[in-house]
Amino acid sequence: MLRKIASVTAACALAVLAAAGTASAAPQTAPHSAPAMAAEHPHHHLYKGRVIARTGLLVRSAPNRNAPVVGSLDYGQTVWIECKVNGQWVDGNPRWYKLADGRWAWSSARYIANIGEAPRWCR
């Protein structure tokens, strides 16, 4: 009888360990991906856009063309947007989007088409 109880207890312990190992082996989302940010910060609502500049789009440290370039985006690339501000005018458009790609940098809204609703204003 004691052997039977010990066997059942051992089997249950192995099942628990196996389940824990499977859960810890699950793929993790990249720390700076926008969907992960939205999950970590539920008060942040992110918006989507698509780059429409045929030659690509520069990402800057502030909402103007004189700010240092911190990266670039490819034509057709989908981006996550935190919010918008008025900044330097670019081809008749003063709006700049604060991108939620881990850098929290800026790109001209003139070259990003909204997918869904337009981003809210930054506070």
A tleap script that builds the chain and sets N, CA, C and O, in Angstrom:
source leaprc.protein.ff14SB
mol = sequence {
  NMET LEU ARG LYS ILE ALA SER VAL THR ALA
  ALA CYS ALA LEU ALA VAL LEU ALA ALA ALA
  GLY THR ALA SER ALA ALA PRO GLN THR ALA
  PRO HIE SER ALA PRO ALA MET ALA ALA GLU
  HIE PRO HIE HIE HIE LEU TYR LYS GLY ARG
  VAL ILE ALA ARG THR GLY LEU LEU VAL ARG
  SER ALA PRO ASN ARG ASN ALA PRO VAL VAL
  GLY SER LEU ASP TYR GLY GLN THR VAL TRP
  ILE GLU CYS LYS VAL ASN GLY GLN TRP VAL
  ASP GLY ASN PRO ARG TRP TYR LYS LEU ALA
  ASP GLY ARG TRP ALA TRP SER SER ALA ARG
  TYR ILE ALA ASN ILE GLY GLU ALA PRO ARG
  TRP CYS CARG
}
set mol.1.N position { 0.823 -1.187 0.000 }
set mol.1.CA position { 0.000 0.000 0.000 }
set mol.1.C position { 0.873 1.258 0.000 }
set mol.1.O position { 0.588 2.207 -0.730 }
set mol.2.N position { 1.927 1.272 0.808 }
set mol.2.CA position { 2.826 2.417 0.858 }
set mol.2.C position { 3.534 2.600 -0.485 }
set mol.2.O position { 3.757 3.728 -0.923 }
set mol.3.N position { 3.887 1.487 -1.137 }
set mol.3.CA position { 4.529 1.584 -2.449 }
set mol.3.C position { 3.579 2.215 -3.476 }
set mol.3.O position { 4.002 3.011 -4.313 }
set mol.4.N position { 2.311 1.855 -3.403 }
set mol.4.CA position { 1.328 2.397 -4.334 }
set mol.4.C position { 1.179 3.910 -4.125 }
set mol.4.O position { 1.125 4.665 -5.096 }
set mol.5.N position { 1.112 4.355 -2.858 }
set mol.5.CA position { 1.001 5.786 -2.547 }
set mol.5.C position { 2.261 6.520 -3.014 }
set mol.5.O position { 2.178 7.612 -3.577 }
set mol.6.N position { 3.413 5.919 -2.779 }
set mol.6.CA position { 4.675 6.539 -3.200 }
set mol.6.C position { 4.739 6.651 -4.719 }
set mol.6.O position { 5.210 7.660 -5.243 }
set mol.7.N position { 4.269 5.626 -5.434 }
set mol.7.CA position { 4.273 5.656 -6.898 }
set mol.7.C position { 3.346 6.744 -7.430 }
set mol.7.O position { 3.709 7.482 -8.346 }
set mol.8.N position { 2.155 6.841 -6.857 }
set mol.8.CA position { 1.199 7.866 -7.294 }
set mol.8.C position { 1.753 9.263 -6.993 }
set mol.8.O position { 1.643 10.166 -7.822 }
set mol.9.N position { 2.345 9.441 -5.813 }
set mol.9.CA position { 2.926 10.733 -5.438 }
set mol.9.C position { 4.059 11.103 -6.385 }
set mol.9.O position { 4.150 12.251 -6.819 }
set mol.10.N position { 4.920 10.151 -6.708 }
set mol.10.CA position { 6.031 10.401 -7.620 }
set mol.10.C position { 5.512 10.750 -9.017 }
set mol.10.O position { 6.045 11.653 -9.662 }
set mol.11.N position { 4.493 10.055 -9.485 }
set mol.11.CA position { 3.920 10.318 -10.802 }
set mol.11.C position { 3.319 11.718 -10.859 }
set mol.11.O position { 3.471 12.425 -11.855 }
set mol.12.N position { 2.637 12.113 -9.790 }
set mol.12.CA position { 2.057 13.462 -9.739 }
set mol.12.C position { 3.152 14.519 -9.740 }
set mol.12.O position { 3.027 15.543 -10.413 }
set mol.13.N position { 4.214 14.279 -8.997 }
set mol.13.CA position { 5.331 15.233 -8.939 }
set mol.13.C position { 5.976 15.371 -10.311 }
set mol.13.O position { 6.301 16.482 -10.731 }
set mol.14.N position { 6.166 14.259 -11.016 }
set mol.14.CA position { 6.739 14.316 -12.360 }
set mol.14.C position { 5.826 15.071 -13.326 }
set mol.14.O position { 6.310 15.822 -14.173 }
set mol.15.N position { 4.530 14.881 -13.206 }
set mol.15.CA position { 3.583 15.577 -14.076 }
set mol.15.C position { 3.637 17.076 -13.833 }
set mol.15.O position { 3.589 17.862 -14.779 }
set mol.16.N position { 3.737 17.476 -12.572 }
set mol.16.CA position { 3.822 18.899 -12.238 }
set mol.16.C position { 5.113 19.487 -12.793 }
set mol.16.O position { 5.099 20.575 -13.367 }
set mol.17.N position { 6.238 18.775 -12.627 }
set mol.17.CA position { 7.514 19.255 -13.144 }
set mol.17.C position { 7.504 19.355 -14.668 }
set mol.17.O position { 8.038 20.309 -15.233 }
set mol.18.N position { 6.908 18.384 -15.321 }
set mol.18.CA position { 6.839 18.401 -16.785 }
set mol.18.C position { 6.004 19.585 -17.264 }
set mol.18.O position { 6.372 20.253 -18.230 }
set mol.19.N position { 4.894 19.847 -16.600 }
set mol.19.CA position { 4.046 20.983 -16.978 }
set mol.19.C position { 4.779 22.290 -16.756 }
set mol.19.O position { 4.675 23.195 -17.584 }
set mol.20.N position { 5.509 22.418 -15.673 }
set mol.20.CA position { 6.263 23.645 -15.389 }
set mol.20.C position { 7.364 23.831 -16.421 }
set mol.20.O position { 7.615 24.954 -16.856 }
set mol.21.N position { 8.021 22.755 -16.817 }
set mol.21.CA position { 9.073 22.840 -17.829 }
set mol.21.C position { 8.523 23.269 -19.160 }
set mol.21.O position { 9.161 24.059 -19.855 }
set mol.22.N position { 7.348 22.774 -19.548 }
set mol.22.CA position { 6.716 23.160 -20.806 }
set mol.22.C position { 6.347 24.631 -20.786 }
set mol.22.O position { 6.543 25.331 -21.779 }
set mol.23.N position { 5.813 25.111 -19.669 }
set mol.23.CA position { 5.419 26.514 -19.576 }
set mol.23.C position { 6.637 27.424 -19.656 }
set mol.23.O position { 6.579 28.483 -20.282 }
set mol.24.N position { 7.736 27.025 -19.029 }
set mol.24.CA position { 8.913 27.889 -19.056 }
set mol.24.C position { 9.612 27.847 -20.405 }
set mol.24.O position { 10.395 28.743 -20.721 }
set mol.25.N position { 9.342 26.823 -21.203 }
set mol.25.CA position { 9.957 26.719 -22.524 }
set mol.25.C position { 9.159 27.459 -23.588 }
set mol.25.O position { 9.587 27.520 -24.740 }
set mol.26.N position { 8.003 28.025 -23.227 }
set mol.26.CA position { 7.183 28.737 -24.194 }
set mol.26.C position { 7.940 29.939 -24.734 }
set mol.26.O position { 8.681 30.579 -23.988 }
set mol.27.N position { 7.772 30.263 -26.019 }
set mol.27.CA position { 8.495 31.394 -26.589 }
set mol.27.C position { 8.094 32.698 -25.921 }
set mol.27.O position { 6.926 32.909 -25.595 }
set mol.28.N position { 9.060 33.555 -25.723 }
set mol.28.CA position { 8.823 34.842 -25.087 }
set mol.28.C position { 8.735 35.915 -26.154 }
set mol.28.O position { 9.413 35.833 -27.179 }
set mol.29.N position { 7.905 36.917 -25.921 }
set mol.29.CA position { 7.789 38.045 -26.834 }
set mol.29.C position { 8.971 38.972 -26.613 }
set mol.29.O position { 9.413 39.153 -25.479 }
set mol.30.N position { 9.481 39.553 -27.669 }
set mol.30.CA position { 10.600 40.486 -27.558 }
set mol.30.C position { 10.241 41.607 -26.598 }
set mol.30.O position { 9.102 42.073 -26.608 }
set mol.31.N position { 11.189 42.060 -25.758 }
set mol.31.CA position { 10.867 43.034 -24.728 }
set mol.31.C position { 10.393 44.386 -25.251 }
set mol.31.O position { 9.689 45.098 -24.535 }
set mol.32.N position { 10.754 44.759 -26.471 }
set mol.32.CA position { 10.361 46.066 -26.957 }
set mol.32.C position { 9.326 46.015 -28.061 }
set mol.32.O position { 9.113 47.014 -28.747 }
set mol.33.N position { 8.673 44.868 -28.251 }
set mol.33.CA position { 7.671 44.811 -29.301 }
set mol.33.C position { 6.415 45.539 -28.840 }
set mol.33.O position { 6.076 45.499 -27.657 }
set mol.34.N position { 5.741 46.187 -29.739 }
set mol.34.CA position { 4.574 46.973 -29.377 }
set mol.34.C position { 3.465 46.150 -28.734 }
set mol.34.O position { 2.906 46.600 -27.734 }
set mol.35.N position { 3.105 44.953 -29.253 }
set mol.35.CA position { 2.062 44.197 -28.588 }
set mol.35.C position { 2.430 43.857 -27.143 }
set mol.35.O position { 1.561 43.855 -26.271 }
set mol.36.N position { 3.705 43.571 -26.881 }
set mol.36.CA position { 4.112 43.285 -25.508 }
set mol.36.C position { 3.975 44.534 -24.658 }
set mol.36.O position { 3.558 44.449 -23.503 }
set mol.37.N position { 4.321 45.700 -25.209 }
set mol.37.CA position { 4.183 46.943 -24.460 }
set mol.37.C position { 2.729 47.192 -24.107 }
set mol.37.O position { 2.423 47.627 -22.997 }
set mol.38.N position { 1.837 46.920 -25.038 }
set mol.38.CA position { 0.422 47.139 -24.776 }
set mol.38.C position { -0.054 46.230 -23.658 }
set mol.38.O position { -0.875 46.635 -22.834 }
set mol.39.N position { 0.453 45.005 -23.621 }
set mol.39.CA position { 0.056 44.083 -22.564 }
set mol.39.C position { 0.629 44.504 -21.216 }
set mol.39.O position { -0.038 44.388 -20.189 }
set mol.40.N position { 1.878 44.997 -21.222 }
set mol.40.CA position { 2.514 45.419 -19.977 }
set mol.40.C position { 1.923 46.725 -19.460 }
set mol.40.O position { 1.875 46.951 -18.250 }
set mol.41.N position { 1.478 47.576 -20.360 }
set mol.41.CA position { 0.954 48.885 -20.006 }
set mol.41.C position { -0.454 49.028 -20.573 }
set mol.41.O position { -0.632 49.664 -21.612 }
set mol.42.N position { -1.460 48.450 -19.913 }
set mol.42.CA position { -2.800 48.433 -20.488 }
set mol.42.C position { -3.396 49.825 -20.685 }
set mol.42.O position { -4.339 49.971 -21.463 }
set mol.43.N position { -2.873 50.863 -20.000 }
set mol.43.CA position { -3.405 52.200 -20.183 }
set mol.43.C position { -2.901 52.832 -21.478 }
set mol.43.O position { -3.425 53.859 -21.908 }
set mol.44.N position { -1.896 52.231 -22.099 }
set mol.44.CA position { -1.391 52.722 -23.375 }
set mol.44.C position { -2.174 52.067 -24.498 }
set mol.44.O position { -2.200 50.842 -24.621 }
set mol.45.N position { -2.801 52.882 -25.304 }
set mol.45.CA position { -3.468 52.352 -26.490 }
set mol.45.C position { -2.587 52.678 -27.680 }
set mol.45.O position { -2.315 53.848 -27.946 }
set mol.46.N position { -2.146 51.679 -28.386 }
set mol.46.CA position { -1.274 51.885 -29.526 }
set mol.46.C position { -2.089 51.867 -30.813 }
set mol.46.O position { -3.112 51.189 -30.912 }
set mol.47.N position { -1.618 52.617 -31.783 }
set mol.47.CA position { -2.261 52.730 -33.083 }
set mol.47.C position { -1.320 52.150 -34.134 }
set mol.47.O position { -0.112 52.061 -33.918 }
set mol.48.N position { -1.888 51.757 -35.276 }
set mol.48.CA position { -1.071 51.179 -36.345 }
set mol.48.C position { -1.013 52.112 -37.533 }
set mol.48.O position { -1.942 52.870 -37.811 }
set mol.49.N position { 0.112 52.030 -38.224 }
set mol.49.CA position { 0.271 52.783 -39.457 }
set mol.49.C position { 1.164 52.012 -40.412 }
set mol.49.O position { 1.796 51.026 -40.032 }
set mol.50.N position { 1.210 52.476 -41.672 }
set mol.50.CA position { 2.059 51.848 -42.682 }
set mol.50.C position { 2.858 52.944 -43.376 }
set mol.50.O position { 2.314 53.981 -43.755 }
set mol.51.N position { 4.151 52.701 -43.535 }
set mol.51.CA position { 5.037 53.657 -44.188 }
set mol.51.C position { 4.691 53.722 -45.677 }
set mol.51.O position { 4.651 52.703 -46.367 }
set mol.52.N position { 4.439 54.958 -46.161 }
set mol.52.CA position { 4.077 55.130 -47.570 }
set mol.52.C position { 5.149 55.896 -48.354 }
set mol.52.O position { 4.956 56.190 -49.534 }
set mol.53.N position { 6.256 56.215 -47.720 }
set mol.53.CA position { 7.372 56.869 -48.412 }
set mol.53.C position { 8.104 55.811 -49.235 }
set mol.53.O position { 8.661 54.867 -48.676 }
set mol.54.N position { 8.105 55.964 -50.552 }
set mol.54.CA position { 8.686 54.948 -51.450 }
set mol.54.C position { 10.159 54.671 -51.179 }
set mol.54.O position { 10.630 53.552 -51.384 }
set mol.55.N position { 10.877 55.674 -50.723 }
set mol.55.CA position { 12.314 55.496 -50.474 }
set mol.55.C position { 12.616 55.184 -49.011 }
set mol.55.O position { 13.780 55.149 -48.614 }
set mol.56.N position { 11.579 54.960 -48.210 }
set mol.56.CA position { 11.773 54.713 -46.788 }
set mol.56.C position { 11.592 55.997 -45.998 }
set mol.56.O position { 11.426 57.072 -46.576 }
set mol.57.N position { 11.625 55.887 -44.694 }
set mol.57.CA position { 11.333 57.016 -43.817 }
set mol.57.C position { 12.323 57.050 -42.670 }
set mol.57.O position { 12.602 56.023 -42.051 }
set mol.58.N position { 12.859 58.239 -42.384 }
set mol.58.CA position { 13.793 58.390 -41.276 }
set mol.58.C position { 13.039 58.531 -39.964 }
set mol.58.O position { 11.953 59.106 -39.907 }
set mol.59.N position { 13.640 57.993 -38.915 }
set mol.59.CA position { 13.108 58.087 -37.558 }
set mol.59.C position { 14.040 59.029 -36.809 }
set mol.59.O position { 15.259 58.865 -36.847 }
set mol.60.N position { 13.460 60.020 -36.126 }
set mol.60.CA position { 14.267 61.062 -35.490 }
set mol.60.C position { 14.018 61.145 -33.983 }
set mol.60.O position { 13.032 60.616 -33.469 }
set mol.61.N position { 14.929 61.817 -33.295 }
set mol.61.CA position { 14.846 61.921 -31.836 }
set mol.61.C position { 13.867 62.990 -31.367 }
set mol.61.O position { 13.551 63.050 -30.179 }
set mol.62.N position { 13.381 63.833 -32.273 }
set mol.62.CA position { 12.409 64.885 -31.950 }
set mol.62.C position { 11.544 65.119 -33.194 }
set mol.62.O position { 11.929 64.712 -34.290 }
set mol.63.N position { 10.385 65.767 -33.043 }
set mol.63.CA position { 9.473 65.947 -34.178 }
set mol.63.C position { 9.855 67.089 -35.119 }
set mol.63.O position { 9.074 68.018 -35.323 }
set mol.64.N position { 11.055 67.015 -35.687 }
set mol.64.CA position { 11.461 67.967 -36.718 }
set mol.64.C position { 12.600 67.386 -37.541 }
set mol.64.O position { 13.291 66.466 -37.102 }
set mol.65.N position { 12.789 67.929 -38.734 }
set mol.65.CA position { 13.788 67.393 -39.665 }
set mol.65.C position { 15.228 67.701 -39.270 }
set mol.65.O position { 16.158 67.140 -39.851 }
set mol.66.N position { 15.425 68.570 -38.309 }
set mol.66.CA position { 16.774 68.892 -37.856 }
set mol.66.C position { 17.241 67.984 -36.723 }
set mol.66.O position { 18.424 67.989 -36.380 }
set mol.67.N position { 16.341 67.213 -36.144 }
set mol.67.CA position { 16.685 66.319 -35.037 }
set mol.67.C position { 17.545 65.162 -35.547 }
set mol.67.O position { 17.406 64.746 -36.697 }
set mol.68.N position { 18.424 64.647 -34.704 }
set mol.68.CA position { 19.269 63.520 -35.123 }
set mol.68.C position { 18.448 62.305 -35.570 }
set mol.68.O position { 17.413 61.986 -34.985 }
set mol.69.N position { 18.930 61.646 -36.609 }
set mol.69.CA position { 18.304 60.417 -37.104 }
set mol.69.C position { 18.711 59.271 -36.185 }
set mol.69.O position { 19.894 59.080 -35.901 }
set mol.70.N position { 17.720 58.513 -35.723 }
set mol.70.CA position { 18.001 57.376 -34.836 }
set mol.70.C position { 17.655 56.039 -35.482 }
set mol.70.O position { 17.844 54.984 -34.876 }
set mol.71.N position { 17.150 56.084 -36.713 }
set mol.71.CA position { 16.816 54.848 -37.415 }
set mol.71.C position { 16.073 55.147 -38.704 }
set mol.71.O position { 15.944 56.302 -39.111 }
set mol.72.N position { 15.591 54.102 -39.334 }
set mol.72.CA position { 14.825 54.270 -40.570 }
set mol.72.C position { 13.784 53.167 -40.675 }
set mol.72.O position { 13.887 52.127 -40.025 }
set mol.73.N position { 12.788 53.415 -41.502 }
set mol.73.CA position { 11.706 52.466 -41.741 }
set mol.73.C position { 11.623 52.198 -43.234 }
set mol.73.O position { 11.902 53.084 -44.042 }
set mol.74.N position { 11.249 51.001 -43.600 }
set mol.74.CA position { 11.127 50.620 -45.002 }
set mol.74.C position { 9.731 50.919 -45.541 }
set mol.74.O position { 8.755 50.947 -44.792 }
set mol.75.N position { 9.652 51.139 -46.844 }
set mol.75.CA position { 8.364 51.312 -47.504 }
set mol.75.C position { 7.481 50.096 -47.227 }
set mol.75.O position { 7.925 48.955 -47.349 }
set mol.76.N position { 6.232 50.352 -46.855 }
set mol.76.CA position { 5.284 49.276 -46.594 }
set mol.76.C position { 5.356 48.699 -45.190 }
set mol.76.O position { 4.510 47.889 -44.810 }
set mol.77.N position { 6.346 49.100 -44.423 }
set mol.77.CA position { 6.514 48.565 -43.067 }
set mol.77.C position { 5.362 49.036 -42.171 }
set mol.77.O position { 4.940 50.190 -42.244 }
set mol.78.N position { 4.864 48.134 -41.335 }
set mol.78.CA position { 3.840 48.478 -40.356 }
set mol.78.C position { 4.527 49.000 -39.104 }
set mol.78.O position { 5.521 48.437 -38.646 }
set mol.79.N position { 3.984 50.088 -38.553 }
set mol.79.CA position { 4.563 50.692 -37.350 }
set mol.79.C position { 3.491 50.826 -36.277 }
set mol.79.O position { 2.298 50.896 -36.575 }
set mol.80.N position { 3.929 50.861 -35.041 }
set mol.80.CA position { 3.051 51.103 -33.898 }
set mol.80.C position { 3.264 52.544 -33.456 }
set mol.80.O position { 4.397 53.006 -33.328 }
set mol.81.N position { 2.165 53.243 -33.227 }
set mol.81.CA position { 2.196 54.665 -32.906 }
set mol.81.C position { 1.599 54.887 -31.524 }
set mol.81.O position { 0.528 54.372 -31.201 }
set mol.82.N position { 2.312 55.663 -30.716 }
set mol.82.CA position { 1.829 56.012 -29.377 }
set mol.82.C position { 0.860 57.194 -29.450 }
set mol.82.O position { -0.246 57.127 -28.913 }
set mol.83.N position { 1.280 58.282 -30.119 }
set mol.83.CA position { 0.465 59.493 -30.173 }
set mol.83.C position { 1.014 60.439 -31.229 }
set mol.83.O position { 1.997 60.120 -31.898 }
set mol.84.N position { 0.376 61.618 -31.386 }
set mol.84.CA position { 0.804 62.589 -32.385 }
set mol.84.C position { 0.972 63.970 -31.762 }
set mol.84.O position { 0.370 64.284 -30.736 }
set mol.85.N position { 1.809 64.792 -32.410 }
set mol.85.CA position { 2.006 66.192 -32.018 }
set mol.85.C position { 2.111 67.025 -33.292 }
set mol.85.O position { 2.308 66.489 -34.383 }
set mol.86.N position { 1.977 68.334 -33.141 }
set mol.86.CA position { 2.310 69.245 -34.227 }
set mol.86.C position { 3.784 69.561 -34.101 }
set mol.86.O position { 4.272 69.875 -33.015 }
set mol.87.N position { 4.484 69.477 -35.203 }
set mol.87.CA position { 5.908 69.767 -35.235 }
set mol.87.C position { 6.230 70.516 -36.513 }
set mol.87.O position { 5.401 71.263 -37.033 }
set mol.88.N position { 7.416 70.317 -37.008 }
set mol.88.CA position { 7.838 70.964 -38.241 }
set mol.88.C position { 6.993 70.464 -39.417 }
set mol.88.O position { 6.708 69.270 -39.518 }
set mol.89.N position { 6.598 71.371 -40.293 }
set mol.89.CA position { 5.804 71.007 -41.457 }
set mol.89.C position { 6.651 70.205 -42.440 }
set mol.89.O position { 7.789 70.566 -42.743 }
set mol.90.N position { 6.066 69.101 -42.936 }
set mol.90.CA position { 6.721 68.272 -43.950 }
set mol.90.C position { 5.726 68.085 -45.090 }
set mol.90.O position { 4.694 67.435 -44.925 }
set mol.91.N position { 6.044 68.659 -46.243 }
set mol.91.CA position { 5.173 68.572 -47.420 }
set mol.91.C position { 3.707 68.877 -47.085 }
set mol.91.O position { 2.805 68.128 -47.463 }
set mol.92.N position { 3.485 69.985 -46.373 }
set mol.92.CA position { 2.132 70.435 -46.068 }
set mol.92.C position { 1.475 69.786 -44.869 }
set mol.92.O position { 0.292 70.021 -44.624 }
set mol.93.N position { 2.197 68.981 -44.116 }
set mol.93.CA position { 1.614 68.287 -42.955 }
set mol.93.C position { 2.468 68.566 -41.712 }
set mol.93.O position { 3.660 68.256 -41.706 }
set mol.94.N position { 1.871 69.150 -40.652 }
set mol.94.CA position { 2.633 69.454 -39.440 }
set mol.94.C position { 2.672 68.309 -38.421 }
set mol.94.O position { 3.352 68.426 -37.402 }
set mol.95.N position { 1.964 67.217 -38.670 }
set mol.95.CA position { 1.849 66.140 -37.674 }
set mol.95.C position { 3.077 65.236 -37.674 }
set mol.95.O position { 3.647 64.908 -38.715 }
set mol.96.N position { 3.452 64.854 -36.473 }
set mol.96.CA position { 4.524 63.875 -36.271 }
set mol.96.C position { 3.994 62.808 -35.332 }
set mol.96.O position { 3.266 63.105 -34.385 }
set mol.97.N position { 4.366 61.556 -35.604 }
set mol.97.CA position { 3.945 60.427 -34.779 }
set mol.97.C position { 5.085 59.975 -33.885 }
set mol.97.O position { 6.225 59.817 -34.319 }
set mol.98.N position { 4.738 59.772 -32.621 }
set mol.98.CA position { 5.687 59.190 -31.672 }
set mol.98.C position { 5.555 57.675 -31.824 }
set mol.98.O position { 4.514 57.098 -31.509 }
set mol.99.N position { 6.606 57.047 -32.305 }
set mol.99.CA position { 6.564 55.614 -32.593 }
set mol.99.C position { 6.840 54.792 -31.343 }
set mol.99.O position { 7.699 55.138 -30.532 }
set mol.100.N position { 6.115 53.723 -31.204 }
set mol.100.CA position { 6.246 52.833 -30.048 }
set mol.100.C position { 6.989 51.578 -30.467 }
set mol.100.O position { 6.442 50.477 -30.409 }
set mol.101.N position { 8.227 51.742 -30.886 }
set mol.101.CA position { 9.006 50.600 -31.357 }
set mol.101.C position { 10.179 50.276 -30.443 }
set mol.101.O position { 11.096 49.557 -30.841 }
set mol.102.N position { 10.157 50.793 -29.235 }
set mol.102.CA position { 11.254 50.554 -28.300 }
set mol.102.C position { 12.170 51.748 -28.172 }
set mol.102.O position { 12.843 51.909 -27.154 }
set mol.103.N position { 12.205 52.602 -29.206 }
set mol.103.CA position { 13.038 53.807 -29.153 }
set mol.103.C position { 12.216 55.017 -28.730 }
set mol.103.O position { 12.767 55.995 -28.224 }
set mol.104.N position { 10.908 54.957 -28.931 }
set mol.104.CA position { 10.007 56.078 -28.671 }
set mol.104.C position { 10.517 57.316 -29.392 }
set mol.104.O position { 10.700 58.373 -28.788 }
set mol.105.N position { 10.744 57.170 -30.698 }
set mol.105.CA position { 11.258 58.242 -31.537 }
set mol.105.C position { 10.135 58.748 -32.448 }
set mol.105.O position { 8.994 58.301 -32.330 }
set mol.106.N position { 10.448 59.662 -33.339 }
set mol.106.CA position { 9.452 60.378 -34.121 }
set mol.106.C position { 9.645 60.199 -35.627 }
set mol.106.O position { 10.770 60.092 -36.116 }
set mol.107.N position { 8.515 60.169 -36.354 }
set mol.107.CA position { 8.528 60.205 -37.819 }
set mol.107.C position { 7.376 61.078 -38.279 }
set mol.107.O position { 6.348 61.190 -37.611 }
set mol.108.N position { 7.575 61.697 -39.443 }
set mol.108.CA position { 6.544 62.573 -39.993 }
set mol.108.C position { 5.302 61.767 -40.363 }
set mol.108.O position { 5.391 60.731 -41.021 }
set mol.109.N position { 4.149 62.258 -39.929 }
set mol.109.CA position { 2.881 61.597 -40.243 }
set mol.109.C position { 2.547 61.719 -41.731 }
set mol.109.O position { 1.693 60.990 -42.237 }
set mol.110.N position { 3.211 62.629 -42.425 }
set mol.110.CA position { 2.980 62.800 -43.860 }
set mol.110.C position { 3.253 61.506 -44.617 }
set mol.110.O position { 2.645 61.252 -45.656 }
set mol.111.N position { 4.150 60.702 -44.107 }
set mol.111.CA position { 4.558 59.480 -44.805 }
set mol.111.C position { 4.165 58.195 -44.083 }
set mol.111.O position { 4.735 57.131 -44.326 }
set mol.112.N position { 3.178 58.311 -43.188 }
set mol.112.CA position { 2.635 57.127 -42.518 }
set mol.112.C position { 1.116 57.161 -42.665 }
set mol.112.O position { 0.464 58.095 -42.198 }
set mol.113.N position { 0.561 56.153 -43.306 }
set mol.113.CA position { -0.894 56.043 -43.460 }
set mol.113.C position { -1.462 55.311 -42.255 }
set mol.113.O position { -0.945 54.269 -41.851 }
set mol.114.N position { -2.518 55.855 -41.688 }
set mol.114.CA position { -3.151 55.199 -40.544 }
set mol.114.C position { -3.822 53.907 -40.978 }
set mol.114.O position { -4.415 53.822 -42.053 }
set mol.115.N position { -3.715 52.910 -40.122 }
set mol.115.CA position { -4.468 51.670 -40.282 }
set mol.115.C position { -5.459 51.683 -39.123 }
set mol.115.O position { -5.084 51.446 -37.975 }
set mol.116.N position { -6.708 51.957 -39.426 }
set mol.116.CA position { -7.693 52.111 -38.352 }
set mol.116.C position { -7.764 53.574 -37.939 }
set mol.116.O position { -7.530 54.471 -38.750 }
set mol.117.N position { -8.088 53.804 -36.678 }
set mol.117.CA position { -8.292 55.173 -36.201 }
set mol.117.C position { -6.985 55.951 -36.100 }
set mol.117.O position { -5.910 55.376 -35.927 }
set mol.118.N position { -7.102 57.268 -36.212 }
set mol.118.CA position { -5.944 58.150 -36.107 }
set mol.118.C position { -5.464 58.182 -34.652 }
set mol.118.O position { -6.272 58.088 -33.728 }
set mol.119.N position { -4.160 58.314 -34.453 }
set mol.119.CA position { -3.618 58.366 -33.083 }
set mol.119.C position { -4.146 59.559 -32.298 }
set mol.119.O position { -4.512 60.584 -32.874 }
set mol.120.N position { -4.180 59.416 -30.998 }
set mol.120.CA position { -4.591 60.489 -30.098 }
set mol.120.C position { -3.461 61.516 -30.017 }
set mol.120.O position { -2.342 61.251 -30.458 }
set mol.121.N position { -3.756 62.676 -29.458 }
set mol.121.CA position { -2.738 63.703 -29.230 }
set mol.121.C position { -1.895 63.310 -28.031 }
set mol.121.O position { -2.415 62.760 -27.059 }
set mol.122.N position { -0.606 63.584 -28.088 }
set mol.122.CA position { 0.282 63.340 -26.950 }
set mol.122.C position { -0.065 64.330 -25.834 }
set mol.122.O position { -0.534 65.438 -26.095 }
set mol.123.N position { 0.166 63.922 -24.622 }
set mol.123.CA position { -0.086 64.815 -23.474 }
set mol.123.C position { 1.139 65.554 -23.100 }
set mol.123.O position { 1.118 66.349 -22.160 }
savepdb mol mol.pdb
quit
